[in-house]
Amino acid sequence: MKNILSKILVVVLIAFTSCEDMDDINVNPNNPTDVSSSLIITDLIVSTSFRVASGDYNYYASVYAEHNVGIYNQFYTAEVRTTGPQVAATYNNTWEALYTNLYNAQVIIDKCSEEGSEAGNFHTLGIAQTIAAFNLATLTDGVGDAPWSEALQPGQIFNPVLDKQEDIYNDIIGLLDAAVANLAKETEYPSLDKQDPIFGGDADSWAKTANALLARYKLRLHAVKPDLNGVLANAEAGFSSAGEECKLDYNTIGGKSPFQAFFDDRDYYGASKSLHDKLIALSDPRADVLWKVHPEAEDQDNIVFAKSGDPDQVGQVQNLFSVSAVTSQDAPSFLISYHELEFIKAEAFARKDMDTEAEEALKNAIIASFEKIAYVFDEDDDVEQIAEDYFTNQVKPRFDANPLSEVMIQKYIALFEEEAFQAYCDIRRLKALGEGDIISLSHPEASKFPLRYTYGSSDVTTNKNIENAYADVDVFVDNVWWAGGSK
């Protein structure tokens, strides 16, 4: 934290280093020291989407959840559990992005709150609170206890203490509740419009997002603070269709999607035999379309899968294994999708033994998840009909036999790639509930499943509190609080 806050502090101090008599001369109109919240929030939304929702936390989760197999460099070491999961440098990029985003969100919140320079800008305030909650939840879901109450104070506290995850989660829920309230208020401030690349400043859409996130995070606490009625209440106030979900479309802002950029720059993944085997066992039609031959493979006729955790078969070889067909230039980054929300409802209903409602939500979720990846099917395929047939002929009989199990298996599959971090969190949550056998993983060293991420190296080396916490945590042993741990 000291290192990150010092970087922020440099920006702050620049404004005060000029001699008093030189103030007017040293004002640079192209480098203002204070800008409106509408100018900060665009970068905040894009950074949250690209660097956090689809950043390193998601890439590594894709390996740990066996959506993909790490076949080269850092992802190979993460795959075979040698150094990657335990090293502070592994997650440092996202660690820094999270705290930068949280700082920028707090700047907006302060500006738009009572006595701030934009007091009464309720909708921008609610959006910032929603995004802050998402970043904060991603942070603590990854590392457990983390600096928070003393963080984001450059020039005042350089070595913030770590807050307990339970306390952080109280603040996450509080931020989202406040966001819903603020987004419902009337405001005289103009809409963010194009400054908001996700919803164009639409307050109702962000309120639905805040409610959807409340449903997600309340369900995440099910092993320690069950509140299924609260989950369902917030879920009902969330999205009613895929057209309302919270995602950043890269075809609207230009550039590549994160997974496409990652493939083009690194090419560290191989197609997962573990996931493919599950789809075959389920007679899932996605088994034939989720992967494609590597564009530089010598064998252009056959799909080649990599075994999770098998160093002899995986090796450090690129261009051999097939790759995800879901990876595309325009694939969006999701803060939370409609299909995830329907899966959340299905799980909550199933846990309440409300099977009729659970079945309806599950069917909605499966159809939406198929339509999410419609582009991997043949152009003439009726993807909705394929999904409905799959539900009727394959999913429904298994659901009738074990509703909860089928919901969680289908959710795990649907979160493939862009939403892998949520699948990784589900796996840990199911383990805490004694239901870890629902999602069977094939890695040969089951005892080396990473139960959490490490703290970022930039602060392990500069903040004694984080250094001590880093030394005290074993990623293969110590669960986070919501998964039954104490750290």
Protein Blocks (a to p, Z undefined) as FASTA:
>chain_A
ZZmmmmmmmmmmmmmmpcfklmmmmpcfklcfbdcfklmmmmmmmmmmmmmmmmmklmmm
mmmnomaccfehjllmmmnopmmmmpmklmmmmmmmmmmmmmmmmmmmmmmmghiakgoi
lmlmmmmmmmmmmmmmmmmmmnopadfklgoiehkamcdcdddfklmmmmmmmmmmmmmm
mmmpccfbdcfklmlmknnopaklmmmmmmmmmmmmmmmmmmmmgcfklmmmmmmmmcfb
fklpccddfklngpjdfklmmmmmnopaccdfklmmmmmmnopaklmmmpccdfkbfblm
bccdddehiaklnopcehkaccdfkbcfklccdfbdfklmmmmmmmmmmmnopaklmmmm
mmmmmmmmmmmmmmmpcfklcfklmmmmmmmmmmmmmmmmommlmmmmmmmmmmgojlmm
mmmmmmmmmmmnopmmmpccfbfblmlccfbdcddfklmmmmmklmmmmmmpcfklmccf
knopaZZ
